[in-house]
Amino acid sequence: MVAISARPRECSVARTLEIVGEKWALLAVREVFLGNGRFDEMVRRTGAPRDTMAARLRALVGSGILKRRQYCEHPARFEYKLTEAGRDLYPVIVTLMQWGDRYLATESGPPLELEHRCGQKLTARLVCETCGEPVVAEDTRPLRSRERAVPASGFQSAC
């Protein structure tokens, strides 16, 4: 008989979701990416309750995803800017947006499209940095961080 651990799997996805896995947190990050880093504008554009947005912004600043910068002294007002860690969330935001556009868009189409600096509509995709091939689940396999990767013909189940 195989022993089953009572502890949850140690996982970077779970750690990340502890910080940005709540709706208002990701929408706050989205707003900063879209150039709306001021509190009142974020509340208006997301529909978040003021106290909820304030709590999410504190958590995002505390986690190093956003930084706060004062732009007015009387009264004291702050705007939020992305840190390097926050900017690294851009592919996550774009991928979520594209998924929603594909599976949840209304008949009128996506509410917002992104244009790359080349002038074309942005379509992001995940590719392997080494070989340049698109990444799909069937072509990957999980390895513990201490294991070395070996070529695989497909995902291998641990069962």
N, C-alpha and C positions, 0 to 999 in steps of 0.2 A: 504494500500500500504506500502511495506517495503522500508525504506530509504536505499539507496546504498551509501556507503562512496566513496568519490572522492580520498581518500588517498590509496596508495598501502598497502597491508597487511604487518604488521610488521613481519619480518621473519629472522631467523638465516641463512637460505640458502642464501637469498639476501645479507645479511651482509658479508657472507663468499665469495660469488662470487665477491663482490666489490674488494676483495684482490687477490683471486686466480682464478677467473673465466675467465681469459684471457689465451689463448693458451700458450704464451711464459712464463707466470708466472708458470703454472703447469709444463711445460717442464723444466724450471730451477730447480724447486723442484725435479722433477724426476732425473735430472742429479746429484744433490747433493746426493740423495739416492743411486745412482749407483756409487758414489765415485768420480765424476767429479765436484769438487767445484771451479775450476779455470775458470776465465772469458773466456779466449781464447778457452778452451776446451768446455765450454758450448755453445759458439757461433758456434763452429765447429760441435758439436754433435746435436744441435737443428736446425741449419740453420737460426737462428734469426739474423736480422740486429743488428750490434753492438750497435747502439744507443738505439734500442728497448730493447735489453737484459740488457743494463746498467740501463735503466729506471725501468724495472721490478725488477731487483735486489735491486735497491734503495727502491722501494716500499715494497718488501719482508723483507728487513732489517728494514725499518721503521715500519712495521706491527708486528715485533717480530717473524717472521717465520724463517728467516735466520740471522746469525751473520757473520760479516766480520772479518777476521783475516789476518794480514800482514804476508807474508812468505818471502818477499824479500825487502830490504831497497833501493838498487840502481839498477834499478829504483824501486820505491815503487810498489809492487804487492800484491794483496790480494786474498784470497780464501774464499769461503763461506761454512759455517757449519750450520747444522740444530739446531734450539733451541728445547726446549720441544714442543712448539706449532707446529713447523715444523715436528718433528718426529711423532706427532699425526696425520699428514696428510697421513701417510703411508697406512692405510687401504683405503683411498680415491684413492690414486695412484694405488694400487693393484686392487681395484674393477674396476676402469676405464680400466686398462690393460686387465683384464679378460673379461670385456664386449666387448672390441675391438677384443680380440682373438676369442670370440664366434661369433660375428656378422660381423666382418670386415676382418678377416684373409684371406690371399690368399690361393691358393691350396697348397703352400709349408708349410702352417701352421704358427703359431705365430712366430714373429721374435725373441722373447726372452721368456724364461720360468724362473720361480723362484723355487729354491729348498730350502726347510726348513732344519734346522740343523739336523733333524731326517733322512735326506737323501732322502726324498720323494718330488715329485713335489708339490709345494704349490698351494692349492686351498682354497682361503679365502671365508668365508661365515659369514654373520651376524646372530648372535644368541642372544636370550634374556638372559641376565645375570642371571636372577632369575630362569627361568625354563629350560634353555638350548635348547629350541626349535628354529628352524630356523625362522627368521623374514621374513614375507611376508606382502605385503600391505594390503591384505584382513583381516589380523588378528590384525591390529592396528587401532587406532582411535586418532585423534588430540584432545588434551586437552590444554586449556590455562594454563600457568605456575602456576596459583593460584589454579587450580582445582586439586582434588585428583583423582588418577586413580581408576577406578572400573572395575571389570572384564567385558569383552565384548565378545559377540559371533562372532563379526566381525566388520568391519568398518561401522560406522553409519554416513550417510550423514547428513549435517546440513540442507538440503532442506526438 
